[in-house]
Amino acid sequence: MIANATSLAGAIGFVIVLGVGFALGRDWDRTLISAAVAALAFGLIGRWWILLWIMGLKSAQAEQAEEQERAMREAAQTEAEVTEEAPTA
C-alpha cells in the first residue's frame, strides 16, 4: 500500500509538472528534468502523508479497542453490582 501510494504520488507529480512545462512552452530537456525532480518530491511527500495516515488509523483503532474493553468491564461490574443488590427470596 505504501509503495503504491508513493508511486502514484510520484506519477501525479511528474504528469502535473510535465503538463505545466509544455503549457508554458518550455524545452523538452528542461521540462523532463523538472518533471523528474517533481516526481521525486511528490513521491517523498506522498510517502510521508500515507505513513502519517496509516499511523493515525492504527492509533484510532487502538483507542477504539481500549474504549470497547473499558465499556465491557464497566458493564460487567454494573451487572455484578445489580446481582449483589438483588434480594434473595
SELUM-323817 format. One record per residue (C-alpha): y, x, z; residue in three letters. Coordinates in steps of 0.05 Angstrom, whole numbers, plus 5000, padded with zeros to 4 digits. Example, Ala and Ser with C-alpha at 12.3 -4.5 7.8 and 13.67 -1.06 7.14 Angstrom:
<atoms>
   yy   xx   zz code
 4910 5246 5156  ala
 4979 5273 5143  ser
</atoms>
This chain:
<atoms>
   yy   xx   zz code
 5000 5000 5000  met
 5048 5056 5017  ile
 5032 5094 4954  ala
 5041 5032 4911  asn
 5109 5016 4944  ala
 5132 5088 4935  thr
 5112 5088 4862  ser
 5143 5021 4849  leu
 5209 5042 4882  ala
 5209 5106 4841  gly
 5196 5068 4776  ala
 5251 5019 4792  ile
 5300 5075 4805  gly
 5280 5110 4741  phe
 5289 5047 4699  val
 5356 5029 4731  ile
 5387 5098 4721  val
 5357 5104 4651  leu
 5387 5037 4632  gly
 5455 5053 4662  val
 5455 5121 4628  gly
 5441 5091 4560  phe
 5491 5035 4572  ala
 5544 5087 4585  leu
 5525 5126 4522  gly
 5503 5190 4556  arg
 5458 5241 4522  asp
 5382 5238 4528  trp
 5375 5302 4568  asp
 5427 5283 4620  arg
 5401 5213 4625  thr
 5329 5235 4635  leu
 5347 5286 4688  ile
 5388 5235 4725  ser
 5333 5184 4720  ala
 5281 5234 4746  ala
 5325 5250 4806  val
 5337 5176 4818  ala
 5262 5164 4816  ala
 5251 5216 4870  leu
 5307 5188 4913  ala
 5285 5115 4904  phe
 5213 5135 4919  gly
 5232 5170 4983  leu
 5276 5113 5006  ile
 5222 5063 4987  gly
 5170 5102 5026  arg
 5216 5104 5087  trp
 5230 5030 5082  trp
 5157 5009 5074  ile
 5136 5052 5134  leu
 5192 5021 5175  leu
 5170 4952 5153  trp
 5096 4965 5170  ile
 5114 4993 5239  met
 5155 4931 5252  gly
 5098 4886 5232  leu
 5049 4924 5276  lys
 5097 4921 5335  ser
 5107 4846 5326  ala
 5032 4835 5322  gln
 5021 4875 5386  ala
 5075 4835 5422  glu
 5044 4770 5398  gln
 4976 4791 5424  ala
 5005 4810 5491  glu
 5041 4744 5496  glu
 4978 4706 5478  gln
 4938 4745 5531  glu
 4992 4731 5583  arg
 4992 4657 5567  ala
 4916 4654 5573  met
 4919 4689 5641  arg
 4973 4641 5665  glu
 4933 4581 5641  ala
 4870 4606 5676  ala
 4910 4618 5740  gln
 4941 4549 5737  thr
 4873 4517 5726  glu
 4845 4555 5785  ala
 4902 4532 5829  glu
 4893 4459 5808  val
 4819 4463 5822  thr
 4832 4492 5892  glu
 4882 4437 5909  glu
 4837 4380 5887  ala
 4808 4344 5948  pro
 4733 4345 5955  thr
 4700 4278 5967  ala
</atoms>
